[in-house]
Amino acid sequence: MNSDYLIIKNLRKQYGGLVAVDDLSFSVQKGRIVGLIGPNGAGKTTAFNLISGAVKCTSGKVIFNQVDITNRLPSHIAVAGLARTFQSTSTYADISVERNIYRGLLSRIQNSSVRQLVGRTQGLVSRDEIDQEIEKLLQMVDMQRWRDVAAGSLAYGLQKKLGIAIALASQPSMLLLDEPAAGLNHEECRELTVLLRSLQEDYGLTLLLVEHHMAIVMELCDHIIVLVQGQKIAEGSPAQIRENPAVIEAYLGAPEYAHA
């Protein structure tokens, strides 16, 4: 039986009189793909920011792999094995795909100043192993042919895949994906679905994704959490969420949403 790998307990974020995330609790089991959905402004990205350490919680707890990581620095959370991607591409446009991935590797390179700064001791690579590790990461996202291409000249779908490769460079056991399908066409969405399933099945990663593309969510996710105005209104299997009257009223709308 899968164990709870990420546990969110009564998480709250308040900005003055605005409550962006309100008493949020849920868990993610190891090896699963879980979706976090809801309308714009529901608090999904804020929740990601709280979990990944980009924003400090007002109250509540974030437990990852049985360790309390609440309000830790993002670099320390990444070293613990929890990495994330962002809504927009987070690559360096003027340098090659290879150099972008190299930047993601810095916390794992022996004797690098970044490794020393974050205090990482596991999953390290020597200077002689860097090329091999970059090639491995390129294979994971099927981008070997673009190794020497400037990131800014890539099609948008490839830039999103590169962002995933950069996150994978920190050797996470869990990946938070913030709207990975945003801006992608139908074929790119299909390729993304295949990639994410491969990361789960072939590499054992646990995935938590925020996504508005409901066809992807319903196809990929084992479990779905629904936020509205910072509060969880429902959670369950894709079938349960699809038929939940409160979710349909607040977010999904008519049943044909899944074909949009």
Secondary structure, DSSP 8 states (H G I E B T S, - for coil): ---EEEEEEEEEEEETTEEEEEEEEEEEETT-EEEEE-STTSSHHHHHHHHHTSS--SEEEEEETTEE-TT--HHHHHHHTEEE--SS----TTSBHHHHHHHHHGGGBTT-HHHHHHT--SS-B-GGGHHHHHHHHHHHTT-GGGTTSBGGGS-HHHHHHHHHHHHHTT--SEEEEESTTTT--HHHHHHHHHHHHHHHHTT--EEEEE-S-HHHHHHH-SEEEEEETTEEEEEE-HHHHHH-HHHIIIII-SGGGGG-
